[in-house]
C-alpha cells in the first residue's frame, strides 16, 4: 500500500510565503532518531545554500547541542554550515515571532517530553514531522501526538499553512519464518488512521548512528524523505 503524499491540513494554500521555513520535529519516545532527523534536515538545507538555525528545545536532554558542539570541535576551526541554540521554552511561538528573523530555515528539535514545547512550536511552523519507529507500542501513540498538533494549528488559524508528516525511522524490514516485514504491518495501521505517513523510510543503518557528533556531507536516505516532504510545495 502506498502512502498518501503529505498535504496542507486544509485544501487551500496560504496567501503568501513566510520569510522563514520553520520545521517542528517531535515524537513521544526517545531513541527513535528525532535529533538525527533534525540535524540531517539542517545539513540538507545548508548544503543548498540556505541560512539555517537548529533550536534544541528538548527540556530533558540536549542531544542536538551536544552533537553540534562535538562536531564543531572536529571541524578544527572551520565554520559550521548552520547555527544552533538551546531554547526549551513553552512559548516558542512567541519567541520565534521576534527572534532569529534573518534565517531562511529554522529546525526545532522538540524532543518528546514536553507537550508545551511541541504545541507552541507547531502553532508557528510550516511543517511538523512526527518521527516514530514502526513498533506496535509506539504506533499506538502517534495518533494522539498528531491530533494534538492539528488542534494547536487549528486554534492558531493556520490549517491552510501547515503541512504535517509522519516518518518511520530505525526500520528493520526483515522478519524470519516467512512473515511479513513488521514495517509493512505498522504502515497499514498508520495509514488506516488517516495520517500522512511518508512513503520513504529511514532504515536502521549503522551509518546514521556513526554520524552522531559529525556533520556528514551526504544525507543518504534522508534526501529522499526530504524531497518527498516538499513534493506538494514544488508542484504548486
C-alpha positions in Angstrom: 0.0 0.0 0.0 1.5 3.3 -1.0 1.4 6.3 1.4 -0.6 9.4 0.6 1.5 12.5 -0.1 1.6 14.9 2.8 -0.6 17.9 2.1 -1.6 21.0 4.0 -4.1 20.4 6.8 -6.8 22.2 4.7 -7.2 22.2 1.0 -6.5 25.8 0.2 -3.0 27.3 0.1 -1.7 30.2 2.1 -1.9 33.7 0.6 1.8 34.4 1.0 5.1 32.9 1.8 6.8 33.5 5.2 10.3 34.8 5.4 11.4 31.6 7.1 10.5 27.9 6.8 10.0 26.5 10.3 10.1 22.8 11.0 8.9 21.2 14.2 10.4 17.8 14.8 8.8 15.7 17.5 7.6 12.4 18.8 6.8 10.7 22.1 9.7 8.2 22.5 13.4 8.8 22.9 15.8 6.9 20.7 13.8 6.9 17.5 16.0 9.5 15.7 14.3 12.8 16.2 17.6 14.7 16.8 19.3 12.8 13.9 16.4 13.8 11.6 16.7 17.4 12.7 20.4 17.6 12.2 20.2 15.9 8.8 17.4 18.3 7.8 19.6 21.3 8.8 22.5 19.9 6.8 20.3 19.3 3.8 19.2 22.9 3.6 22.7 24.2 4.5 24.1 22.3 1.6 21.6 24.1 -0.6 22.9 27.5 0.5 20.1 28.4 2.9 21.0 30.1 6.2 19.9 27.5 8.8 19.3 27.6 12.6 18.7 24.5 14.7 16.9 25.1 18.0 17.5 22.4 20.7 14.1 22.7 22.5 14.2 19.3 24.3 13.7 20.1 28.0 15.2 16.8 29.2 18.3 16.2 27.2 20.4 18.5 24.9 21.3 15.9 22.3 21.3 18.3 19.4 23.5 20.8 21.3 26.0 18.0 22.4 26.1 16.7 18.8 26.7 20.2 17.4 29.5 21.0 19.9 31.3 17.8 19.3 31.0 18.2 15.5 32.2 21.8 15.8 35.4 20.7 17.7 36.1 18.1 15.0 35.8 20.9 12.3 39.1 22.3 13.8 38.1 25.9 13.5 36.2 25.6 10.2 32.8 27.4 10.3 29.8 25.2 10.8 27.3 25.1 8.0 24.4 26.1 10.3 23.9 27.6 13.7 22.4 26.1 16.9 20.9 27.5 20.0 19.2 26.0 23.1 15.6 27.2 23.8 13.4 24.7 25.6 10.5 27.1 26.1 6.8 26.6 26.1 6.4 29.9 24.4 8.5 29.2 21.3 5.6 30.6 19.2 6.0 34.0 20.7 9.8 33.9 20.7 10.0 32.8 17.1 7.9 35.8 16.1 10.6 38.2 17.2 13.9 36.3 17.2 16.1 34.7 14.6 14.3 36.6 11.8 17.4 36.6 9.5 17.4 32.8 9.0 15.9 31.1 6.0 15.2 27.8 7.8 14.6 27.1 11.5 14.6 23.4 12.6 13.2 22.9 16.1 14.2 19.6 17.8 11.2 19.5 20.2 12.1 16.2 21.9 9.3 14.1 23.3 8.8 15.0 26.9 7.1 18.4 26.7 3.6 18.9 25.3 4.1 22.7 25.8 7.2 22.8 23.6 5.5 20.7 20.9 2.3 22.7 20.7 3.9 26.1 20.9 6.2 25.2 18.0 3.6 23.7 15.7 1.5 26.8 16.1 4.0 28.7 14.1 5.7 26.0 12.0 5.3 25.4 8.2 5.9 21.6 8.6 5.6 19.4 11.6 7.2 16.0 11.5 6.4 13.1 13.9 9.3 10.7 13.9 8.4 7.1 15.0 9.8 3.6 14.8 7.5 1.0 13.3 6.8 -0.7 16.6 3.3 -1.5 17.9 3.7 0.3 21.2 4.9 3.4 19.5 2.5 3.5 16.6 -0.4 3.3 19.1 0.6 6.7 20.5 1.2 8.5 17.2 -2.4 9.5 16.7 -2.5 11.4 20.0 0.6 13.3 19.1 -0.7 14.1 15.6 -4.2 15.2 16.9 -2.6 17.4 19.5 -0.6 19.2 16.8 -3.6 19.5 14.5 -5.6 21.0 17.3 -2.9 23.5 18.1 -2.6 24.5 14.5 -6.3 24.9 14.2 -6.5 27.1 17.2 -3.8 29.3 15.7 -5.9 29.6 12.5 -3.2 28.1 10.3 -4.7 24.9 8.9 -4.1 26.1 5.4 -0.4 26.9 6.0 1.0 23.9 7.9 2.0 20.6 6.2 2.1 17.5 8.5 4.3 14.5 8.1 4.8 11.1 9.8 8.0 9.3 9.0 9.3 5.8 10.0 12.9 5.6 11.2 15.1 2.8 12.5 13.3 0.5 10.2 14.2 -3.2 10.2 12.2 -4.7 7.3 13.2 -8.4 7.5 11.4 -11.0 9.5 12.0 -14.7 10.0 9.8 -17.7 9.1 8.2 -16.0 6.1 6.2 -13.5 8.0 5.5 -10.0 6.6 8.0 -7.3 7.3 7.0 -5.5 10.5 7.2 -2.1 9.0 4.6 -3.0 6.4 2.1 -4.1 9.0 2.7 -0.9 11.0 2.5 1.2 7.8 -1.0 -0.1 7.2 -2.1 0.7 10.7 -0.8 4.3 10.4 -2.4 4.8 7.0 -5.7 3.4 8.3 -5.8 6.2 10.9 -5.6 8.7 8.0 -2.2 10.1 9.0 0.2 11.4 6.3 2.9 8.7 6.5 5.7 9.3 4.1 6.5 6.6 1.6 10.2 6.8 2.1 11.7 5.5 5.4 15.0 5.7 7.2 16.5 2.3 7.7 18.2 1.2 10.9 21.7 1.6 9.3 24.8 1.9 11.4 25.9 4.8 9.2 23.3 7.1 10.8 24.4 6.0 14.3 28.0 6.7 13.3 27.1 10.2 12.1 26.5 11.4 15.6 29.0 14.1 16.6 29.9 14.6 12.9 28.4 16.5 10.0 28.1 14.1 7.1 28.4 15.6 3.7 25.8 13.2 2.2 22.3 12.8 3.5 21.7 9.3 2.2 18.1 8.1 2.7 17.2 11.3 4.3 17.4 13.1 0.9 14.5 11.0 -0.4 12.5 11.8 2.7 13.1 15.5 2.5 12.3 15.6 -1.2 9.0 13.8 -0.6 8.1 16.2 2.1 8.3 19.1 -0.4 6.7 17.5 -3.4 3.4 19.3 -2.8 5.0 22.7 -2.4 7.1 22.2 -5.5 4.1 21.2 -7.5 2.1 24.4 -6.6 
